[in-house]
Amino acid sequence: MSETKVSGDRRRKASVNKHGGKNNEKCGECGLTVKDSNKAVSCDVCEVWFHIECEKLPEEVYTFMHDEEAEGVLMWYCSHRKKGCAKLHKYIKRIEQQQVEQMTKQNELEGKVNQLREFTAQEHDKNKEIEVRMGILEAKSVEINDVLETNAKNDRGFENRLGTLVARTVGLEGKVDYSRATGSATEVKQEDNTGKPEPVDKLIELNAQLKEMENTPQVIALQEVNPKHFRYERITAEYNLEGYDIIEQNLLNKEGRDLSKDEEKVQKTVNDQEKADVHSEQFSRVFIKEPDRGIPTANKKDGNTKKIYKTRARINLRRHSFPSWVVNNWNGLPEWVVNVETVEKFEAKLDKYWKNQE
C-alpha cells in the first residue's frame, strides 16, 4: 500500500492536487484525468498520479500523508513499482547492516592499531634503555681489557723477578755446598736476601703455580717444615733494623731449650746438632743489637778527651739457651776483645786473642 521514506515532494504534489493548480494529469491506473477536486497521490518512483480509490489507499493514510508530521518522513510507491522497490529496500537494508558491521570492524581495527602504537612506543623506549646499557657494557669491557693487559704485564714482570730470585738462590746454594765440602760454615757470607724465597724447589713450584693462574697472582707465603729428628728451628728476619747486625747461628728449638737444665743433656744436644750440620746446614739470621758498650764516647773536660766504655752484659745460659761452652767462652773473653765498634774489628781482635792463647 505505502512505504515509509523521506519525500519532500509528496506533500507538495498532494497539496497542489488538492487545492488546484495541477491539471491534465491522468491516473496511472484508470486513465482518467486527475482533477484538483480528486483525492490523488503521486508515486515517488515513477512520478505518476493515482486516484486513492484506484490504488485502494485508505482515507486515514491519505490524511496522515497530508499532515505536517509526515512531511519528509513517508515515501509512497504505486502498485506497479512496489515489488521492485521492496527488493531495493531489502538491498538498502542489507547495505546498511553491512555498513554497520564494517563500522564495527573498523572500530575494532582502530582499537588494535592504537594498541600497536602503544606497544611500538614501549618497544622504542626499551630499545633506548638497551642502547644505554650497551654503552655502559662497552665502557666496562674496555676497562676490563685494560685491567687484563695490566695484569698480563704484571705477570711477566713478576716472572722475570722470580727468575732473578731463582738465579740468586741457586748461587747461594752453591756457596752453601762449598761450605759443606770445606766444613767451614762461618766463611759463607750471608747476603741481604730479606723477603726473598730460599729453597730452590719451593721457588720452582711457585713458578709453576703462577703460570697456571689466570687471574691476578696472589702472594704465597712459603713455610719449610723440618724433619722430626732435627732439633733446630729457623729464625728469619723480615727487616734490616738500624743498629742491629746479622749473625748466622744454629739455634735449638723448644725441645732443645727444655733440656737446658741438665748440662749433660745440653751437651749431648749440642753434639747432635754438630752431627746434623754435616748433613744439612740450617742457617738462620738472628738480629743481635750491635753492642754500644764498645763505642767510644767523647767526654770533653778541661780540653781533654777520654774514651768511656760501658760494662759488658754477661750471657745467661737459661735465658739465651746457648750451650755451656759458648757461654763460658763468651764470658771468658777480655774487655779489650768484645768492646769494639765493628764486627770486623771484633774478628781481628778475637783472632789475635786466640793466637796469644796458643
NORQUI-V158642 format. One record per helix or strand of 3 or more residues. SS is the DSSP state (H for helix, E for strand). FROM is the first residue (numbers start at 1). LEN is the number of residues. If there is no record, write none. Layout:
ss=SS from=FROM len=LEN
ss=SS from=FROM len=LEN
This chain:
ss=H from=8 len=12
ss=E from=40 len=3
ss=E from=49 len=3
ss=H from=59 len=7
ss=H from=68 len=3
ss=H from=82 len=101
ss=H from=200 len=13
ss=E from=244 len=6
ss=H from=254 len=8
ss=H from=263 len=17
ss=E from=284 len=6
ss=H from=292 len=3
ss=E from=299 len=3
ss=E from=304 len=3
ss=H from=317 len=4
ss=H from=324 len=9
ss=H from=335 len=4
ss=H from=343 len=15
